[in-house]
Amino acid sequence: MDIIFTALCLLAALFEGGFCQGVYAPPNVRIIHSGHACNIEEEHYTERVYTIREGETLELTCLVSGHPRPQIRWTKTAGSATDRIQDSSVFNETLRITRIQRHQGGRYYCKAENGLGTPAIKSIRVDVYYLDDPIVTVHQSIGEAKEQFYYERTVFLRCAANSNPPVRYSWRRGREFLSQGSDKGVEIYEPFFTQGETKILKLKNLRPQDYANYTCTASVRNVCGIPDKSVLFRLTNKTASPTIKLLVEDPIVANPGQTVILVCIISGGEPTPSLTWVRNTEELPKKSILKSETLTIPAISTEDAGVYSCVASNNVGNPAKKSTNIVVRALKKGRFWITPDPYHNDDNIQIGREVKISCQVEATPPEELMFSWLKNGRPLRSSERMVITQTDPDVAPGTTNLDIIDLKFTDFGTYTCVASLKNGGIPEISIDVNISSTTVPPNLTVPREKSPLVTQEGDTVDLQCLVSGKPKPIILWSRADKEAPMPDGNMQTESYDGVLRIVNVSREMAGTYRCQTSQYNGFNVKPREAIVELIVLYPPTVEPVYTEIRQGLGRPFSLSCRVLRAHPSKVLDYEWKLGTRLLTVGQLDTRDETEYHVRALNREGYGAYTCDIKNEAGAGRCTFLVTGKAYVPEFYYDTYSAQWQNKPRVYGFKLQWTQMNPNAVDRIMAYRLGIKQTGHQRWWEQEIPIEDNIQKGELLTYNLTELIKPEAYQVRLTPITRFGEGDSTERIICYSAPVNPPWSKFHCGFEEDTICMFTQDKTEEFDWTRHSAASRDTKYTPNTGPSSDRTGSKQGFYMYIETSRPRLEGDKARLLTPSFNVAPKNPYGNVATNPTYCFSFYYHMYGKHIGTLNVYLRQKSQTGQDTSVWTLSGNQGDRWRQARVNINPTSSFQMVLEGIRGSGIEGDIAVDDVAIEEGECRDPPPSSNIRSLASPAAVHIWQLWLTLLLVLVGLRR
């Protein structure tokens, strides 16, 4: 019985589109292009090169087949290492780049995958062509005059242009083309180091005739329609490189808030140089005002400081450049430190010993920095016992020292260091330092309860070091256990109160921290330091976080929840629940996972299972949704579209799909089908019952009928099991050409605006026109063209070619039928199954200038090769005639109706009532010059049955 069933399936596959076979198929992909390609070439490894002009629109479409429908992803390589398509990749069939730029060239990959087999990948290389305007630069030999081009000087004119493909150059002097050897005083060559990208014109020992207009033309030979580009340079006896004068001081020192004006004038150069301003390698400040030769910077700030350059260029010699440094005066960051007697290694201040007070600031410009000292508010001058030094070679610039030698009780007091800039304009900085009997060096401790410090992820924590001493120094915090930055991103963090606050603590911040005294704002002695340990507790991280499990009733299954990391992790509790119902509890000692087993699933066992694994910081949760919902159906897209019905207003559609993992849950008993017109709100629903078990890959079908032309419909399909409704899937059904199998007859009278999905061939000179006799204008073509449609109705429509001006003799118009599929080939190969179809139409060819009407067969398997099947020329009288021709396509096909304009305007050709039907033509018209393709005899259905039965008998034996 299995063999007979298989045979029946094969027979059904031949006539019904293959409902019994498994249709899961791995992806296949190919790339097609549209847009403005200049050239498409085939290279090795099946790669294609797609050439496009810069600024045009690149459009690549990835055509895929396979079931389930593959997912498509576009990616790009080549170009620079960081070059990507917008957001790195494009997830749709068509890749479109408007106004493509040169950096967007490279190899583009289309990848399609549907989970079956290996992904399908095709690539196409995009080559972007461009040609920039050429630039001519002029140079002299080294050591020759720099100002002007005198006689007996050698001059080089260099032409350069960026391009793809490589550019070719040509030179003209006036209207005369220059070539190597045409003039003894001219030499043309390409320097080796430029690899042919420039062309140099060498003028040896300038002569009077060399002072002329020189034109360099760059050409890519009209590739991609890119025209040649030229540049003109006039060489005279006054031609000279630019010279400029910068009418400002160097450097310019300004106070914040001042307006700085820079003036640069062009003092020489022919042709007249152009002037630009630059600042270091950065952009000019946005508030800058550039007018002619003057650059104005209003309300200057320290951020605006830098080297400003005036650059003049006229493509003769090297550009002229003059620079000045703008310095914005500033004082900032005042600090002090106290150094006890350095000769006795003291950490304390003692009477009779030496004490040094140091003060440091950052100043711009540093040479304007001035210091002064006060004691208890009174000026202090340098003396034998109070030694003031402005600079110290052992410390950083901008430092002043006050050395108190042989410290006495009367020296105790407040010492003030005052920093200022010459000529004022900037607020001074003053720093107070107290020296007294209570001035003691620092001591650093960590409170007992502050280390180790235990906190939880997400909290805010304060790390604290208690610092004593007078004055209190700055505390520096850093990581002690590893070379890693602090939470603020710096390697060290300053604290003035000994507290380091960390907001939103994470587990990566756990570890040991070092606090130590800085020399700043305190004693310059050996640093004191302490260690604070931070312990961060965090709840267990588990997997899986969420998993959906589809299961049928009565089946066993297991759930597993695993710990990835946790702190503390020694003893972890777990708790399994179904909804709010507790299932089991326990502890994880040495294991890192827990499992829960269900022996036989019942209806109450459906729902959300949770496993909480806990420590003192919280819980991590695994969630499992156990459901009996059926997986989503997968529509079969690699099939024909609308079904033609020989009715004026309706069409049908054969809906085809497979079921994803049908055996994962209970048997699918039915599908709920919902359908609505696109743009409407109301759904119509019905159930499609399923009698037997669905096999994986089995193709299911359902015929939709009475769909209104040419409306599109949204279809929703939902599987139903004992559990209830499963996941739904939707697709759009669009009205398109009638296709088969199975179809018996296609007929088009052109009565509707859609003209039965016929299309015009845009590659020809003009189009066919839809008209009716009632609206026909005979002003230009009297007494030609039909006076009614084929049925005799003046309101009826037909298609015709209008041969009036601007049409010329030989102009062609092509009308293409929709695409049709043919029945599949016999898998056994011993029976000829290529069917015969009858193509028929009515034609009207009346007028003394009638040209030719041709009919071609266009097959998908013969791309670019149309086969002529019928032709007729000349005046056939004022009546409609019918033509019939047998065709035998072997793959998807279209019919092409070609009208060719005759010698004059009285030559309109019309067609109507185009039909295609299965079987040979009956009684073809005898009086026509019809050329029919040879057709094999049709195979009777019983012969096919007999062949299959013979196969079955052979298998039985």
N, C-alpha and C positions, 0 to 999 in steps of 0.2 A: 504493500500500500504506500510505503514511503516513496518508492520509485515513481509510482503513478502520480502521487501528489506533487513530486518534483517536476514531473513532465507537465502536469497541468499548470504549475507555476510558470514554467518556461513559456508555455503557450500564452498564458495570461500576460506575461511580460512583453510578448511580441505585440499584443493588441491593446493592452490596457496600461502600458507604461511601467510595468515591473512592480507589482504590489507585494510579491512574496519574497523577493530577495532582500538581503540585508544591504542597506544603502549607506552605512557609515563609511566614510572615505577620507583619507588624509588630505591635507590641503595641497592645492596646486596654484601657481601664481604666474602671471605674466604682467609686464608693464607696457602700457600704451601711453601715448603723449598727445597733447593738443596744444593750442597756443601758437607761438610764432617760431617754430624751429627753422633754423637755416639749413641744417643738414642732419641726417641720422645715418650713422655708420655702424656696421657690425664688426666687433673685434673678437679676439680670441676669448675663450672661456664664456661664450654666449653673452658677453657684455655688450651693451649698446652705448654709443657715444651720441649725445644729444647736444647739438650746438645751438646756442641762443644768443641774441644780441643783448647787451647790457641795457636795462631799462624796459625790456619786454616782459611779458607775463609767462612764467614757467608753470605749466600744468601737467602733472604726471598722475595717471590713474592706475591703480593696482587692481587688476581683474583676478578674482580668486574663484576657485571652485572647491568642492569638498563639503562633507556633511558630518557633524554640525557645521554651520556656517563659520568659517575661520575668522578670528580676530586679526586685524591688520595694524601694523605699526611701521611708520616710516622713520628711518634714522639716516644720519649722514656721517661720513668720514671724509678724509682728505682735507685740504685746506689747512688752516692752522690747528694746533693741537686742541685749542679750546673752542673751535668753531662748531656750532651746533645749529639745528633747525629751531629757531625761536625757543620754545620750552623743551629743548633737547629731543623731542620726538613728537610725531603727529599720529594720532590714532583714528584715522579714517581713510577711506579708499583714495581720495583725491588729495594730492599735495599741490598747493597753489601758492606761488610766491609772486606777488605783483612787483613790478619795477625791480627785477633781479639785479643785484650788484655783483661786481667781479669777485668779491671775497666769498660769494655764495656758490661758486662753482665747486665741483668735487663729485664724489661718488655717492649716490643716494641708493639706499637699500629699502626694499619693501619686504617685510617679514610677515608671513601668515601662519597661524597655528590654531588648531582646534582640539589639541590633546591627543590626536591620533597620529602615530608615526612621528617623524621628525618635521620640524617647521619647514615650510617652503620659503626660500629666499631668492629674490632676483634683484639685480642691481642695474643701474643705468648711470653712466658718467655724464655729468652736465659740464659743458665747456662754455664759459661766458666770454664772448668776443667784445672787444672795445678798442677804441683808438682815441687817445687824448690829443689835445692841441699840441703841436710841436713847439719847442722853445729853442731859440738860437742864442748861444752865448759866444762872446768874442774874447780871444786871448792873444797875448803877444809872447814871443820867445823870452825866456828868462834872461835878465840882464839888459833888455832893451828898454826904450823910453816908456815911462809909465803914464805920462800925461797925455800925449797925443800920438797919432799914428803918422809918423813922418815917412818920407821916401826911404827906400832901402831898409824897410822894416818888414819882418815876416809876421803875418797875421793868420790866426786860426779861427774859423767859424765852425762851431760845433752845434749840430742839430740833434735833438733828443725828443722822443715821444714814448710814453707808456702805451703798450698795446698788447693784444692777444688776438690773432697770431702775430709772430714777429713782423716788424714793420720794415718796409723798404723806403729808402730816401732818394730824392733826386734834387739837383740844384739848378737854379737858373740865375743868370746875371742879366737883369733887364728881361728881355724876351728870349735870350739865347740859352739853350740847354747846355750845361757844362758836363763833360765826361772826361774820364782819365785819358790824357794824351791829346785832347782837343785844343789845349792852350798850354804852352810851355811854362807859363807862370802860375799854373793852377795844378794842384795835386789833390786827388780825392781818395780817402782811405778810411778804413775802419780800424781803430786802435784795438789791439788784442784784448786788453783788459776789460773792454766793454762788451765783448762777445757779440759784436754786430748790432748792438742796440743804438749806437750813435753813428753818424756819418760826419766826418770832419773834412772841411774844405780849407786847404792850405794855400794861402796867397804868398808866393815867394817874392821878396824884394818888391814891395808895392810900386805899381806903375800908375800913371794917371787914369788909365782905363779901368783900374781896379776899384776906383771910387765910384760905386754904383749901387743899385738896389739888388739885393740878393734874396731869392725866394727859395726856401726849403719846403719841399712837399713830402709829407709822410703818407704812405699808402699801405693798406692791407689787401690790395687788389680786389676791392669791392666785395670781400667776403662778408656774408650776412648783410649785404646791402650797405656796408659802412663806407661812406664816401671818403675820398682823399681829403686831407687837411693840410693847409699851408700857412707859413708865417713869413713875413717880410722883414728884412733888416736893411737899413740904409747905411752904408759905410761911406764916410766922408773924411776929409783931412782934418776935421775937428772932432772925430769920434774919440771919446776918452772915457775912462772909468770914473765912477763918482767920487767926489770929495765932499766932506761935510764939516761943519763947525758946531760944537756943542757949547752954547753960551751959558754955561753954569759952572759952579765950582765942583771940585771933587775932593773930598766927599761933601755932601750937603747935610748939615746937622740941623734938625728941626725939632721943635717942641710938639708934643701931641696936640692936635686941634688946629695946627697951622695949615695954611694952604701952600703947597709946593708947586712951583711952575718950572717946567723944563722946556727950554727952547733949543731947537736944532735946525740949522739952516743948511741948504745945499749950496756949496760954494763952487761946484764944478761937475762936469759930466755931460756927455753927449752920446745918445739921446738923453732927455731930461730924466733923471732918476726918480724912482718912487721911494717914499719914506715910510718906515714902520717903526713902532716902539715895542720893546719886549722887556720883561722883568725876569732875571735869572732864567729858570726853565719853566716859570709859572705864568699864568695869565695876568694881565694887568688888573689892578683892583677894579671891581665893578663900578665904583663911584668915579673912576677916572673920566676926564673930559678931554677928548682928542680933537683938536681943531687945527687943520693945516699942519704947521711945523711945531705946534705948541701942545705939550701934554700937561694938564692941570690935575693935581690930586688934592681935592678939598678935604679939610678936617683929617689930616693924616694921623694914623695910629701906629703902634709898634708892629702890628701885623702887616703894614704896608711897607716896612723897611725892606731894603734889598738893593741889588745892582740893576739899574735901569739903563738900557742901551737904545741908541738911535741907529737904525740900519738903513742905508740907502743902496739901491740896486738899479742898474739899467742894463744888466746882462753883458756888460763890457768889463772884463777883468773880474776881480773879486769885489764883493760888496764892501762898502765903507761902513765902519762901525766905530762909534764913540760911546763910552759908558761913564756913568757916575754912580757912586754909592750913596744912597739916602740912608742916613742914620737918624733914628727917632730917639731922642733923649729919654731916659727912664732910670728909675731907682726901684729896686724890689728885693725882697727876701733878706731881711736883716736878722743876723744871728750872733750869739756870743758864746764863749767858753772860757773857763777859768783853769789855769795850769798852776798847781802848787809847785813849790821849789823843785825844779827839775834836777838839781844837783844832788839831792838827798833822797830821791825816790819817795817823796812824801805824797800821801793822799789827802792830807789835812793842811789847813792853813795854820801856820804857827808864827808867833811873834819872833822877829829876828830872822826869819827866812824870807825868801823871794817869792813873789806872786805875780803871775802874768795874766792880764785880762786881754782877750782877743775879741775883735769885732769884725764881722764880715758882711758885705752887701754886694749885690750884683748891680753894675752900673753900665749904662750905654750913653755916650762912649766911655770906656773905662779911664781914658786919660783925663777926663774932666772931674773924676771923683776926688772929693776933699773930705777929710775927717777933722773933727775937733773933739776934745774931751772936756767934760765938766765933772767937778766933785761937789756934791751937795748943791748943784745948781750954779756953781761959780766956775768960770773958765779955768782950765788947768794947763799949765805950760810945762814943757819938758825941762827936767832938771837932772842933777846927778842921781837923785834917789827916785825920781819919777821920770822914767825914760819912755818917750813916745816915739814910736817908729811907724811910718806910713806904709812901708812895704816890708814883707818878710819873705826871703827866698824859699823858706821851708814850708810855706802855706800857699793856698790858692790866691790869685790876684784879687784885689779889692778888699784887703785885710789890713787892719791897723792893730798895733799892740801897745798896751800900757804895762811896763814892767815896774813893779813897786819893789825896790831893793831894801833889805833890812826893815821888814814890816814892823811898824810901831802901832801902839794902841790908838794914837791919833789918826792913823790912816784908815780906820774903820769908817764906812760911810757909803753913800750911793754915788757910783761912778756912771756917768752918761756918755755914751758914744754917739756922736752926731755925724751923719753922712749927708752930703749935699753935692750938687754939681756946680761947676763954675758958671757964673753969669745968671744963676737962678733960673726961674721959670718952671722948676720941678719941685714939688713939696719935699722937704728933707725928711730923713728917717732918723729917729733917736731910739737908743736901746739903753735901758737902765740895768745896772748890775750892782747888787748889794754885797759888800764885804764887811763882815762883822764876826764877833766871837761865836755867833750861832751858825755861821756858814760852815756846813759840814758836807763831806762827800756823800754820794748816793748809796742807798742800800736797797736791794731788790728782793722781794719775797712773793710767794704765791699763797693766798689764803688756803687753809687746809681743805675747806669744802669746795674749792674751785679747781682742784685737780686730783683725780680725773674728773672731768665734767661730763655728765651723761645727759644727752638730749635726744629728741626724736626728729626725724626728717620733717622739714617744713617749718620748724620752730625758729625763733630768734634767740640767739645765745650771746652772752657777754663773757669773753675771756679776760681775766683780770690779773694784773701784776701790781702789787703794792710797792710804790717807790717812796722812800724817805730821803731826807737830805735837803739842804737848802743852798742854792735854788734847785728846784726839781728839774731834772733833764727831760728831754724828749725821749720817749720809749719807741724802739724800733721792733716791729713784729715780723717774723718770718717763719717758714716751715722748717722744722728741725729734722723730720724723718725722711724728707726727699727734696730733691731740687725741683720745686714746683712753685708756681705763682700763688699769691694770696688770693682770697675771694674777689678783691677789687682788680685783679689782673696784674698788679705790680709784684716784683720780687720782695719788696719791703713796704710795710705800711707804718706811717708815723702815728703816734698817739701821744697827746699832751697830758692825759689823765691816767694812763696805764691801762685803759680798757679798749679791747678790740671787740667790736660788735659785728656779728655775722647774722645776716638776715636770710631767712629761707634756707636753712641748713640742708645740705644734701649729703648722701653717704660718701661722696668723693672727698668731702671736707674733713672726714675723720682723720685723726693722727695726732702728732705732737707738734706744738708751736713753741717757738723760742721768743721770749721777750728780753731785750737787752737795752742798757742805757746807751744813749748817744752822747758824743762830746758836746753836741749843741745844747745851749741853754743850761749848761751844767759844768761839771768838772771834766777836764781833759785828763782822765786817769784810765787805768785799765777797765774795759767795760764790765759791768756786772750783768749777769744773765740768769734766767730761770726758765723752766720748762712747764708747759701746761698741756695735759693730755685731754683730747676731745674724743669722746665716744658717741657715735651717732647710731641710735637704734632705728631700725626700719623693719616694717612688716615683711613677711615672706613674699618673694616674687615667684609666681607659679605659672605653669603652663599645662594645658592650654587655657587661655583666658576665656575663650568662648568656642564651643564646637556644636554643630548641629548634627544629630544622628537620626537617620530615617530608618525606621524599623517596623516590620510587620508584626501582628499579634502572634503570641505563642512562641516567639523566637528568643534565644538567649543573647545577652550582650554584656560587655564589661566597660566600666568607666575608670580612667586612671588620671590622678592629679599628682604632678611632680613639682618639687621645690627646686628652684634654680639658685636662689641665694636668700639669706635672711640674717639678721643680727639682733639679738642672740639666736644661735641656731642649734644649741645643744638639745633642748627639749621643745618639741613642737607638738601642739595638739591639733587634731583634725576632727571635722564634724561634717557628715554627709546628710543632706536634706533633699526631699522631694517637695518643692513648694515650701510650705511652712512646716511640713511633717518631718520630724527627726528620724533618720534611718539608722545611723550608727555613729559612735564617737571612739576616739583612741588617741594614741601618741606615736609620733615618729621618733624613734631613738637613733638608730644608726642608718635607717633607710631614708631615702629621699623622695619616696612616692607612696601613695595609698591607692587601693583599688576598691571598686564596689561592683559586685556581680549581680545580674538579674538572670534567673534561670529561664523564666518564661514570661514574656511581656503580656500583661493584660491591659484592658482598656484604662484602668485606673493608673497604670504605670506610665502613661504619657505625661509629659510636662517638663519643667525645668529642674534638673538635678544640680545642686550646688555642693561644692566641697570647700569649706573654709579651713585653711591651715593658719594657726595663730601662734604668735609669741607676744611678749609684753608690749611690743610696739604696735601691734594691730594684726590684721588678718589679710591674707591673700586668698582670692576666690577663683576657683575653676567653675565654669558654668557649662552644662551640657543640656541642650534642648533636644529631648527625645520626642520625635513626632512620627506619625504615620502618614504625613502628607506625601503625596506622590511628587516626584521631581517634575521639572518643567518640560512640556513637550517642545520638540525642536522642529520648526518648519523646514521643509525640504525646498530649498530655493533653486537648486540646479535642475529646473524643470520648466515646462512651458507655462505660459501665463494664462490669459483669458481663453475660454472655449467659445468658439463661434457658434452662434445659433442663427438659423436662417429666419430670424425675426427682426422686424425693423427697430425695436426699442430695447431689447433685452440681450444679455449675454450670460454665460455661465463660467464657473471656475472650479477646477478640480483642486481642492485643498489637500495637501500631502504633508505628512509629518512623521517623525519617529519619536519614541518615548525614551527620555533619558533614564537609565537604570531602572527599568520597569520591575525587576525582581527584587529591588531593595525593600519594597513595602508590599502590602497586601495587593491582591489582584485589582487592576483597574477595571471597574464595572461599567463606566460610561465616561463620556466627555461632555462638559457643558459648553456649547457653542454660542458665543455672543457675536452679533454683527450689527453695525450701524454705518450709515453714510458718514464720511468724514465731514467734520464741521457741524454735525448734528449732535444732540444730546441723548436721544432715545436709543436704547439698545433693544434688539430682539434676541431672545434666548430660546434654545431648545437643547435637548439631550441627545447624544449619539450613543446608543448602547453598544457595549463590547461583549461578545459572547465567550471568547476563549482568552487564554493567557497571551499577553503580548510578549514577543521575543525581542531581545536587544537587537536594534538595527532594522526591525521589521517596519516596512513602509505602510502607513495607514492612510486611507483616502476618504474623502467625503466630497460629494458634488454639491456646489452651491449653484442654484438656478435662479432665474428671474431677477438677475441684477440689472439695474437700469443703466443703459448706455448714456453718456460715457462716464458715469459717476464712479468715484473711488470709494472703497469700503474699508473700515477698520474691523478686523476679525480678532476675537479673543477666544482662546481655547484653554479649558481648565479640566484636568483629570480628576476623577472622583473614585475614591476607594471606600471601604467600610469606615475608615477614619473620618472621611469627609472630603472637602475640596482640597486639591493640591495646588501647586504653584501654577500661575497662569502665564501664558505667553501671547503676544499680540503681533500682528503684521498688517501691512496695508496692501490691499488688492487694487491694482490700477487697471482700468480698461485699456486694452491694447489690441493689437491685430489678432484676427482669428488664427490660431495655430493648432497643430495636431501632433500626435494622435489623441483620441480618434476624432476625425471630422469628416463629413461627407461632402460638403460643398461650401465654397466661399463665393459670395456675390456682392458686388458693389455697383450701385447706380449713381453714386456721387450726390445723393439727395441731402446729405447732412454736411455741416460745416467741417466735420472732422475728416471727410472724404475717406472713411474706412481706414484711417491710419496710413494712407499713401504718403510718400514724402518726395520732395524735389531734390534732384541731384545738384548741389550748389557749385559743382566744378564746371558745369556747362554754362553756355552764354546766356540762357534765359529760362523761364519756367513755363510749365503748363498753367492754364487759367481755368477756374471753375466758372461756368456761366449757364444761364438759361436763355432760351430764345426770346422770352418776354422782356428781358433786360439787355439784350444784345444790341450794341451800337454798330449799325452797318454803314456809318458815315465814310469809313476809310476802306472797307472791303465789301462793296456792294455785290450782291448775287453770289457770295461765297459763304461757306460755313453753313451748318444745319439750321433749318427753320424751326426745328423742334428737337426734343430729345428722342432717343431710340423708340420710345413707346408712342410718339406722336404728340406728346404734351408740350405746349409752349411754356408751361411753368416748370417742367422737369429740367434737371441739371445734367451737364456733361462736362468733360474736360477737353480743352482745345489749345492749340498754339496760335498766338496772335503774331502774324508775319508782317504787320505794318512797321514803319520806322520806329525805332532805330535798328531793327533787325536787318541783317545782311545775309546774302546767299550762303548757305552752308552752316549757318548758326544752328546749334542743337539745343533741344530741351529734353530732359530725361525725367520720367515719372516712375518711381519705385514702389512696388507693392510692399505690404508688410512682409516680415520674415515668416516662413513656414518650416515646421519640422517634418521629417519623414519617419516612417516606421523603422524600428531598429532592425539590424541585420539578423538573420538566422544564426544562432550560436553554433550550429552543426556544420554550416558552410556548404551543405550539399543541395540546398534548394535556393534558387534565385528569388530573393524577396524584395529587390528594389522595385517599388511600385511604379505604376504608370499613372500619370495625372493628365487630365484634359484642361488646357488653358484656352479660354475663349473670350472674345470681346467683340463689340460692334465698332465699326469705324466709318467715318464720313470724310471722303477725300474728293472735294469738288472745287474746281477752279483751274484756270489755265496755267497757274504758276505752282501747282502742287509739287511738293518735294518728295520726301521719302518717309515712310513709317516703318521702323524696325522694332523687333521684339527680341530681347536677350534673356537667357537664363543665367543668373548669378548665384553660384554656390559658395557656401562658407568654406568648403574644403579646397576651393580653387580661387584663393584671394587674388584679386586683380585681373582675373580672366573671365570675361563674360562670353557666353556661347550664343551665337546667333541662331534663332529658331524660326524666324519668320521675317519677311521683308516685302514691301510693296511700294511702288513709285507711280507718280502721275495721276492724272484726272480719272476718277472712277465713277463720276456722275453724281447728281444731286439726290443721293439716297444713302440710307444706312445699310451696310453690309456686315455679315458676321464672318469672323475668322476663328478657326479652331486648330489647335496644334497639340500633339502628344509630347509630353516631356517625361524624362526619367531621372530625376535628381537622386543623388546618392547621399546628400547631407542637407542641412538646413539651406533654404534657398529663397530667392526673391526673383520676381519677374520685372524686367526693365522695358518700359515703353518709350522709344526714342523718336521724336519728331524732328525732321531736318527741313529747314526753310528752303524753299525753291528760289527761282530767279526773280520773283516779284511778289507784290503784296496780295494778289488774289490766289492765296495758297494755304488757307487755314485748314488744318487737319484736326478732327475731333474723334474722341473715343467715348464709349459708354458701356454700361452693363458688363463689367469685367468679372469673370468667374473662373474658379478653379474647382474641379471635382475629381474624386477618385475614379480610376478606370479609364479605358481608352475613349477617345472622342467617337461619337456615333455620327455617321454620315457627314464627314467633313465637306465643306463647300467645294464643288468641283472646279469652279472658275475663279481661281486665285493662284498667285505665284507663291504658295505657302511652302516653306521648307521645314519638314518635321524631323526631329531627332529619331533615330532608329530605336525601337522599344522591344524588349523581349516579351514573350507571351506572358499574360498574367497567370499567376499560380492559383489554382482553385483551392479553397479552404480544406476540401477533403484530402487533397494531396498532402497537405501539411500534417493533417491528422494521421494519415497512413505512414508518413515518414517517422513521426513520433512513436507510433505503435511498433514499427520495425525496430526502432532503437530500444524500446522497452523489452521486446522479445530477446534481443541480443544481450541485454543486461541480465535478464532472467537466466539465460543459458550459461 
